[in-house]
Amino acid sequence: MEGIEFFSKNWMWIMIAFWTAEKVVKLTPTRYDDILIDMIVGPVLQQIKGLTTGKK
């Protein structure tokens, strides 16, 4: 419950930190341009897709 309480009390600062990190990633010359999609959701979906098709 401490984690939920922490996030509920500090959600604005967490969002500001995430937004700032997102902007830094967009400004850097990497192949990633979005933290949430390219670095988190994409690899997870690739792993799930690999598990369902039997490929690694």
N, C-alpha and C positions, 0 to 999 in steps of 0.2 A: 504494500500500500504506500510505502514511502516514495516509490517511483512515480506513481500516479499523482500523489500530492505535490511532488516536486514539479512535474510537468504542468499541473493545473495552476500552480502559483507562478511559474516562470515561463508560460507558453509564449508570451510576447518576446522575451529575450531569446528563446530558442528559435523562434521564427526569424528574428533579425539575424541571428548567427547563420542559420541555414540560407537565408536570402543573400547574405554577404558572401558566403562560400560559393553559392551558385553564380553570383556575378563574377567572382574571381576566376572560376572555371571557364566561364564564357569568354573572358578576356585573355586567357592563356592560349598559346598556340598548340593545343593538344587535339587529339581526335575526338575527345569527349567534349560535348558542349552543354550537357545537362547532367547534373549529379544524380537525380532521382531515376531517370530513365536509363541513361547509359552506364552508370556505375553500380546501381543497385537492382533495379527491376530487370534489366536486360540479362545480366548473368544468371539471375535466379530462374528466369524463364528458359534460358538455354539449358540449364541443368535439368529442369523439369522435362523439357522436350527430349533431352538425351535419355532420361530415365524411361520415358514412355516409348521411345523408339528403340531402346536397347543400345544406342550409340554412346560413346564416351567422348 
